Amino acid sequence: MTIKSITPFLWFDSCAEEAANFYVSLFPDSRITHVSRYGDAGPGPAGSVMVVAFELCGRPFLALNGGPHQKLSEAFSMMVECTDQADIERLHSAAMFHDIGKAKIPLAVLDKPGRLDDDERALIETHPATGYDALKGNADISPEILDAVRHHHEYLDGSGYPDGLCSESITDVVRMLTISDIFAALIEERHYKPAMPRDRAYEILKSMHGKLEMPLVAAFREVALTR
Ligand SMILES: [Fe+2]
């Protein structure tokens, strides 16, 4: 017998598709490859999802809605080997600190309902440099985090602030942070605006050609629409 490949097969009660969508949202190079449905012969309801085929980091998996006969066990787990854990930690730290400069902006401006006037807008736009100045003397803050704090409002076309950086000068971590920061600002409810639906917020990201890195925006899609 020649075995070409082995595919893990996961049994769910009725949430195979939801689980597969969640898994593919977590990892790069991941996708749903096929969804088959029960017919009139059952045993599941006709038209409901039977098997979801999906790939995680290019590896095949199958998820079955097999009903309540076999419970998914916590004993099953996936070990994920990251080639660069440091990258993940850098992005996490950068995300934690990026808006720290807003601590110096009066709440009356930060939470102002309605449009900001020119002076208020200029004040808000000081927060990246203010955060950078507050952290730059701290030996525990890496240069990459300082870079993210100062440059998370820069755009690839040079139209951002505070330094008007262009594409090559903006690091990958900062590019990713900028995308997730804009998305979060759109979907979160603030004192001055309601939350925007995730699909509309993602369309805005896609419309920002020239400013955001579109391959990163595409990679962000699963996170944006399925979480
Ligand atoms: Fe910011």
Boltz pocket constraint, residues with backbone or C-beta under 6 A from the ligand:
constraints:
  - pocket:
      binder: B
      contacts: [[A, 98], [A, 99], [A, 127], [A, 152], [A, 153]]
      max_distance: 6.0
